[in-house]
Amino acid sequence: MDFSLSKKEILFQQMIRAFAEKEVKPLAAEVDEEERFPVETVEKMERKSYLLSILDYYDAFRMDKMDKVLSIFKKQFMSLPASDRWGLTMQLNAMLCAKGNKAQCEEGLHIFRQLFNPVDPILKNFENALNKRIGSL
C-alpha cells in the first residue's frame, strides 16, 4: 500500500502552508496574548475558499461527513508540521462553529482538549466559540 501524497495533495499542502506562513504566523503571538479567536484570518480563508478546499479534500461537503474529518484530524494532527497544525485546527474549528451539530462540536471540543495544553489561550478560544455554537443549537 502506498501512503505517499499525490500531486494534488502535495499542492494542497503547499497552498495551506503558504497561507499559514503569510496570514496566520504573523498574528499568532497577538492572538495568543489577546486570548481571542482570529476571525479576520478565518474570513481570509473563506475568501480564498480554503474552508471549501478542506471540505472538498476530505470529501466532506455535507456536514454528515464531519465525523470522517474529525477522525482524520485526530489521527494525523501530531504528524503535521506545526504551521499546518495551526491552520487546520483553525479551519476545523471554523467549520464546526459554522455548521457543526451538537455531537460534532462536542467531539471537536474533546479532540482539542486532548491536543492542547489546558491553559493554552488557543484552547480557551476554541472552547468559547464551540460552546457558543452548542448553546445556539
C-alpha positions as a Markdown table, in Angstrom:
| # | Residue | x | y | z |
|---|---|---|---|---|
| 1 | Met | 0.0 | 0.0 | 0.0 |
| 2 | Asp | 1.4 | 3.4 | -1.0 |
| 3 | Phe | 0.9 | 6.1 | 1.7 |
| 4 | Ser | 2.8 | 8.9 | -0.2 |
| 5 | Leu | 0.9 | 12.0 | -1.1 |
| 6 | Ser | -0.5 | 12.5 | -4.6 |
| 7 | Lys | 0.5 | 15.6 | -6.6 |
| 8 | Lys | -2.9 | 17.1 | -5.8 |
| 9 | Glu | -2.3 | 16.5 | -2.1 |
| 10 | Ile | 1.2 | 18.0 | -2.2 |
| 11 | Leu | -0.1 | 21.1 | -4.0 |
| 12 | Phe | -2.9 | 21.4 | -1.4 |
| 13 | Gln | -0.4 | 21.1 | 1.4 |
| 14 | Gln | 1.9 | 23.7 | -0.1 |
| 15 | Met | -1.1 | 26.1 | -0.6 |
| 16 | Ile | -2.2 | 25.8 | 3.1 |
| 17 | Arg | 1.4 | 26.0 | 4.4 |
| 18 | Ala | 2.0 | 29.2 | 2.4 |
| 19 | Phe | -1.3 | 30.7 | 3.7 |
| 20 | Ala | -0.3 | 29.8 | 7.3 |
| 21 | Glu | 3.1 | 31.4 | 6.9 |
| 22 | Lys | 1.7 | 34.6 | 5.4 |
| 23 | Glu | -1.5 | 35.1 | 7.2 |
| 24 | Val | -1.5 | 33.0 | 10.4 |
| 25 | Lys | 2.0 | 33.1 | 11.7 |
| 26 | Pro | 2.4 | 36.9 | 11.9 |
| 27 | Leu | -0.8 | 37.2 | 14.0 |
| 28 | Ala | -0.2 | 34.1 | 16.2 |
| 29 | Ala | 1.5 | 36.0 | 19.1 |
| 30 | Glu | -1.0 | 38.8 | 19.1 |
| 31 | Val | -4.0 | 36.3 | 19.1 |
| 32 | Asp | -2.4 | 34.3 | 21.9 |
| 33 | Glu | -1.8 | 37.4 | 24.0 |
| 34 | Glu | -5.3 | 38.8 | 23.5 |
| 35 | Glu | -6.8 | 35.3 | 24.0 |
| 36 | Arg | -9.1 | 35.7 | 21.1 |
| 37 | Phe | -10.3 | 33.7 | 18.1 |
| 38 | Pro | -8.8 | 35.2 | 14.9 |
| 39 | Val | -12.0 | 35.9 | 13.0 |
| 40 | Glu | -10.1 | 38.0 | 10.4 |
| 41 | Thr | -8.0 | 35.1 | 9.5 |
| 42 | Val | -11.0 | 32.8 | 9.1 |
| 43 | Glu | -12.6 | 35.4 | 6.9 |
| 44 | Lys | -9.5 | 35.4 | 4.7 |
| 45 | Met | -9.7 | 31.6 | 4.5 |
| 46 | Glu | -13.3 | 31.9 | 3.4 |
| 47 | Arg | -12.5 | 34.5 | 0.7 |
| 48 | Lys | -9.7 | 32.3 | -0.6 |
| 49 | Ser | -12.1 | 29.2 | -0.4 |
| 50 | Tyr | -9.7 | 27.3 | 1.8 |
| 51 | Leu | -12.5 | 26.2 | 4.0 |
| 52 | Leu | -14.2 | 24.7 | 1.0 |
| 53 | Ser | -10.9 | 23.2 | -0.1 |
| 54 | Ile | -10.6 | 21.4 | 3.2 |
| 55 | Leu | -14.1 | 20.2 | 2.9 |
| 56 | Asp | -13.5 | 19.1 | -0.6 |
| 57 | Tyr | -10.2 | 17.5 | 0.2 |
| 58 | Tyr | -11.7 | 15.3 | 2.9 |
| 59 | Asp | -14.9 | 14.6 | 0.8 |
| 60 | Ala | -17.0 | 16.4 | 3.4 |
| 61 | Phe | -19.1 | 19.0 | 1.5 |
| 62 | Arg | -22.0 | 17.8 | 3.7 |
| 63 | Met | -21.6 | 18.1 | 7.4 |
| 64 | Asp | -22.7 | 14.5 | 7.8 |
| 65 | Lys | -19.1 | 13.7 | 6.7 |
| 66 | Met | -17.7 | 15.8 | 9.6 |
| 67 | Asp | -17.2 | 12.6 | 11.6 |
| 68 | Lys | -14.7 | 11.5 | 8.9 |
| 69 | Val | -12.9 | 14.9 | 9.1 |
| 70 | Leu | -12.7 | 14.7 | 12.9 |
| 71 | Ser | -11.3 | 11.2 | 12.7 |
| 72 | Ile | -8.6 | 12.1 | 10.2 |
| 73 | Phe | -7.7 | 15.3 | 12.0 |
| 74 | Lys | -7.3 | 13.4 | 15.3 |
| 75 | Lys | -5.2 | 10.7 | 13.8 |
| 76 | Gln | -2.9 | 12.9 | 11.7 |
| 77 | Phe | -2.6 | 16.0 | 13.8 |
| 78 | Met | 0.7 | 15.2 | 15.6 |
| 79 | Ser | 2.4 | 14.1 | 12.4 |
| 80 | Leu | 1.9 | 17.5 | 10.7 |
| 81 | Pro | 4.3 | 20.4 | 10.8 |
| 82 | Ala | 3.4 | 23.0 | 13.5 |
| 83 | Ser | 2.3 | 25.6 | 10.9 |
| 84 | Asp | -0.1 | 23.1 | 9.3 |
| 85 | Arg | -1.5 | 22.1 | 12.7 |
| 86 | Trp | -2.5 | 25.7 | 13.5 |
| 87 | Gly | -4.1 | 26.3 | 10.1 |
| 88 | Leu | -6.0 | 23.1 | 10.0 |
| 89 | Thr | -7.1 | 23.5 | 13.6 |
| 90 | Met | -8.5 | 26.9 | 12.9 |
| 91 | Gln | -10.3 | 25.6 | 9.8 |
| 92 | Leu | -11.8 | 22.7 | 11.7 |
| 93 | Asn | -13.0 | 25.0 | 14.5 |
| 94 | Ala | -14.5 | 27.4 | 12.0 |
| 95 | Met | -16.3 | 24.6 | 10.2 |
| 96 | Leu | -17.7 | 23.3 | 13.4 |
| 97 | Cys | -18.7 | 26.7 | 14.6 |
| 98 | Ala | -20.5 | 27.4 | 11.3 |
| 99 | Lys | -22.3 | 24.2 | 10.6 |
| 100 | Gly | -21.5 | 21.5 | 13.2 |
| 101 | Asn | -24.2 | 19.7 | 15.1 |
| 102 | Lys | -24.1 | 19.3 | 18.8 |
| 103 | Ala | -22.4 | 15.9 | 18.8 |
| 104 | Gln | -19.8 | 17.1 | 16.2 |
| 105 | Cys | -19.0 | 20.3 | 18.3 |
| 106 | Glu | -18.7 | 18.2 | 21.4 |
| 107 | Glu | -16.3 | 15.8 | 19.7 |
| 108 | Gly | -14.3 | 18.8 | 18.4 |
| 109 | Leu | -14.0 | 20.1 | 22.0 |
| 110 | His | -12.9 | 16.6 | 23.1 |
| 111 | Ile | -10.2 | 16.5 | 20.5 |
| 112 | Phe | -9.0 | 20.0 | 21.1 |
| 113 | Arg | -8.8 | 19.3 | 24.8 |
| 114 | Gln | -6.6 | 16.3 | 24.1 |
| 115 | Leu | -4.3 | 18.2 | 21.8 |
| 116 | Phe | -3.8 | 21.4 | 23.6 |
| 117 | Asn | -2.4 | 22.4 | 27.0 |
| 118 | Pro | -5.4 | 23.2 | 29.3 |
| 119 | Val | -4.1 | 26.7 | 30.0 |
| 120 | Asp | -3.4 | 27.5 | 26.3 |
| 121 | Pro | -5.3 | 30.6 | 25.2 |
| 122 | Ile | -6.0 | 28.9 | 21.8 |
| 123 | Leu | -7.9 | 26.1 | 23.6 |
| 124 | Lys | -9.9 | 28.7 | 25.5 |
| 125 | Asn | -10.8 | 30.5 | 22.3 |
| 126 | Phe | -11.9 | 27.3 | 20.6 |
| 127 | Glu | -13.9 | 26.2 | 23.7 |
| 128 | Asn | -15.6 | 29.6 | 23.9 |
| 129 | Ala | -16.5 | 29.5 | 20.2 |
| 130 | Leu | -17.7 | 25.9 | 20.2 |
| 131 | Asn | -19.7 | 26.3 | 23.5 |
| 132 | Lys | -21.4 | 29.3 | 21.9 |
| 133 | Arg | -22.3 | 27.1 | 18.9 |
| 134 | Ile | -23.6 | 24.3 | 21.1 |
| 135 | Gly | -25.7 | 26.8 | 23.1 |
| 136 | Ser | -27.3 | 28.0 | 19.9 |
| 137 | Leu | -28.4 | 24.6 | 18.8 |
